[in-house]
Amino acid sequence: MDYKELVENARKCLGKCHGCPICNGVACRNTIPGPGAKGVGDTAIRNYQAWQDVRVVMDTLCEKKETDTRLSLFGHTFSYPFFAGPVGAVAMHYSDKYNDVTYNAQLVPGCAEAGILAFTGDGMDAEVMRGATDAIKDCQGVGIPTVKPWNLQMIKEKMDLVKASGALAIAMDVDAAGLPFLKKFVPPAGSKSVEEMKEIIALMDVPFIVKGIMSVKGAVKAAQAGAAAIVV
């Protein structure tokens, strides 16, 4: 299968996603699924435009040797410096080809076999995290579960699953705090203070990644809370 065939086959499984030649957030602005759906819906559009100003400059005078794309992170070495991002509510956002559990069952080992890793998503259904952590456990911990900013009791329950999986790190997508289903959750879930994040991070003995940092101020707060890394 060549890349053209891969793309054509993928479009059959995308469902609500437009499958645009360029994934820049224009066609799906303010829609679900859509990478730029919050606020005025231009975040993904602006990000894509900003990336166009970045250029990799080739050094033409260098030693003749094989290019090394490996990355060492958290005591592990990966073949390439990029990972698969977490996707949740797969059936709702895309199509019924997969649900969260069957999607992660394909994604996690696929990434591990390719020499990288997958971040997995979270959801209201407890089976989502259970399925994700089972897939990561089957891959000897090569994967990073992403826990949403639930109330502390639910976070502890999710982290028990993460610990059992042997995952090499854990993440929390703090930018999910504005999601309606989190705000309406009982007991309340949502945004966390620095002190609350410190308490949460202290529950784990593996690197903790804070995903969804939007500013330098936010990055400083994540560092103060003890985060090992951030995702901007």
Secondary structure, DSSP 8 states (H G I E B T S, - for coil): --HHHHHHHHHTT-TTS---SS-SSSTTTTSSS-TT-STTS-HHHHHHHHHTT------SS---------EEETTEEESSS--B-----HHHHS-TT--HHHHHHHHHHHHHHTTS-BEE---SSHHHHHHHHHHHHHTTT-SEEEE----HHHHHHHHHHHHHHT-S-EEEEGGGGG-HHHHT-SS------HHHHHHHHTT-SS-EEEE---SHHHHHHHHHHT-SEEE-
